Every structure is written in structure tokens, then in C-alpha cells.
Amino acid sequence: AMSVLWFDGLLTQLDDAGVYFLPEDDSEELLEAAAVNRFPCVRVDLRDCADKAELLQRLAGALKFPAHFGHNFDALADALGDLRQPKLPGLVLLLENTERLRRHALADFKTTMEVLQAASREWAAWHQPFWAFVALDDAEFNTLG
């Protein structure tokens, strides 16, 4: 398993910030590292989420998007950009229990990852790391190669 030290140093690496798969067992270490760096870490539980509408609903709830959030991928991109605050050192998003979503709505999952990756690049332009981690159980993580 990766040590907290590795994560601590990693999270501040602007050039590496982006979207990654993470073994579930490392979730606690990620949360600790985020706390050490004073990065808010937002956990999004996607258990039993099987479609785009529910996915956007849960992201909006977890990230406290405004009431006028448009519930489409363009709106998601805008809302992720709007989360950026001048004094925020960085942000970590942890997506958990995505199995059902990936099984039933893989294209929407992939589009979401692309939107998160684009948001990360946008944040990086302001020198603020934005990370998104998708937790996988160890067996699945190990099949990624």
C-alpha cells in the first residue's frame, strides 16, 4: 500500500493532478493526506447509482452545487470550475461504489471522468490541484494492469 507520506507529497504535485483509480484500501490514507495538506476531500457515494441523472444528482449534492445547477455535463464542467476559491489550496474528490454505474452507464461514467480531467487542467492553470479518485476494490484494481 502507498504510504501517507507518498500521498502527502503527491497531492501538491500540480502537474500530476487529475483523475485516477485508487485501491479502496488506500482511501483512509488519501483522506489523511488531504487533511494534512488542508485540501477539502469530498466523498461521493455512488452505491446503486445506475444512470446519468442520478450521478449528476449525487455529485451536485456532495459538492453543494447551486439550486440552478443544470444537470448536464456542460453544467457539471461549469460548476466544477466555480468550486475554485482563491484561498483554497486544492480539492480532492473521492468517488466510491461506482460498480453499478460503470456496469449500466459506462459511457456516462467515462464522460464524467473526462469532465473531471478537464476541470483538473482548468484548476492547474490557477496553480490549484484538483484530484479525483475512483475507489475500486483491490481485486478489480489489480486487473487494471
C-alpha positions in Angstrom: 0.0 0.0 0.0 1.1 3.6 -0.6 2.2 5.4 2.5 0.6 8.6 3.7 3.9 10.3 3.1 3.7 9.4 -0.6 0.2 10.8 -0.8 1.1 13.9 1.1 3.8 14.8 -1.4 1.7 13.7 -4.3 -1.3 15.9 -3.7 0.7 19.1 -4.0 2.1 18.0 -7.4 0.2 20.2 -9.7 1.4 18.5 -12.9 0.2 15.1 -11.7 -3.3 16.2 -10.6 -6.1 14.5 -12.5 -8.4 11.5 -12.4 -7.1 8.2 -11.0 -8.3 4.8 -9.9 -7.4 4.1 -6.2 -7.5 0.8 -4.3 -10.3 1.1 -1.7 -7.8 0.1 1.0 -5.9 3.3 0.4 -9.0 5.6 0.9 -8.2 6.3 4.5 -4.6 7.3 3.7 -5.9 9.6 1.0 -8.2 11.3 3.4 -5.4 11.7 5.9 -3.1 13.2 3.3 -5.9 15.6 2.1 -6.3 16.7 5.7 -2.5 17.2 6.2 -2.5 19.4 3.1 -5.7 21.2 4.1 -7.4 20.1 0.9 -11.1 19.6 1.4 -11.9 15.9 0.5 -15.4 15.4 -0.8 -16.6 11.8 -0.8 -19.4 10.9 -3.3 -21.1 7.6 -2.6 -22.5 6.2 -5.9 -23.8 3.0 -4.5 -26.9 1.9 -6.5 -26.4 4.8 -8.9 -27.1 3.4 -12.4 -27.7 6.4 -14.7 -26.5 9.9 -15.6 -29.4 11.7 -13.9 -28.7 10.0 -10.5 -25.0 10.5 -11.0 -25.3 14.3 -11.5 -27.8 14.5 -8.6 -25.3 12.9 -6.2 -22.4 15.0 -7.4 -24.5 18.1 -7.1 -25.5 17.1 -3.5 -22.0 16.2 -2.4 -20.3 19.3 -3.9 -23.2 21.6 -2.9 -23.8 22.9 -6.4 -26.3 25.8 -6.5 -30.0 25.2 -6.9 -29.9 26.3 -10.5 -27.4 23.6 -11.5 -28.4 22.4 -15.0 -27.9 18.6 -14.5 -26.0 18.0 -17.8 -22.3 17.6 -18.5 -21.7 21.2 -19.6 -23.3 22.4 -16.3 -21.1 20.0 -14.4 -18.0 21.4 -16.1 -19.1 25.0 -15.2 -19.9 24.0 -11.6 -16.6 22.3 -11.1 -14.8 25.4 -12.3 -16.9 27.6 -9.9 -15.8 25.5 -6.9 -12.4 27.1 -7.2 -11.8 29.7 -4.5 -8.7 31.9 -4.4 -7.7 30.7 -0.9 -8.3 27.0 -1.5 -5.0 25.1 -1.5 -6.6 22.3 -3.6 -9.5 19.8 -3.7 -9.8 16.0 -3.6 -12.9 14.2 -4.9 -13.3 10.6 -3.9 -15.9 8.6 -5.9 -16.9 5.4 -4.1 -19.1 2.4 -5.1 -19.1 3.1 -8.8 -19.6 -0.6 -9.8 -23.3 -0.4 -10.8 -22.8 2.9 -12.6 -19.9 1.5 -14.7 -21.9 -1.6 -15.4 -25.1 0.2 -16.6 -23.9 3.6 -17.8 -20.2 3.2 -18.8 -20.3 5.9 -21.5 -21.7 8.4 -18.9 -19.1 7.4 -16.4 -16.3 7.9 -19.0 -17.7 11.3 -19.9 -17.8 12.3 -16.3 -14.1 11.3 -16.0 -13.3 13.5 -19.0 -15.1 16.4 -17.4 -13.2 15.9 -14.1 -9.9 15.7 -16.0 -10.7 18.9 -17.9 -11.7 20.6 -14.5 -8.3 19.5 -13.1 -6.5 21.2 -16.0 -8.5 24.3 -15.5 -7.7 24.4 -11.8 -4.0 23.8 -12.6 -3.9 26.9 -14.7 -4.6 28.8 -11.4 -2.0 26.7 -9.6 -4.5 24.8 -7.6 -4.5 21.0 -7.7 -7.8 19.3 -8.3 -7.8 15.5 -7.9 -10.5 12.9 -8.5 -10.1 9.3 -7.3 -12.3 6.4 -8.2 -12.1 3.8 -5.4 -12.0 0.2 -6.7 -11.9 -3.0 -4.6 -8.4 -4.5 -4.7 -9.3 -7.4 -6.9 -10.7 -5.0 -9.6 -7.8 -2.5 -9.2 -5.3 -5.3 -9.7 -6.9 -6.3 -13.0 -6.2 -2.8 -14.4 -2.7 -3.7 -15.3 
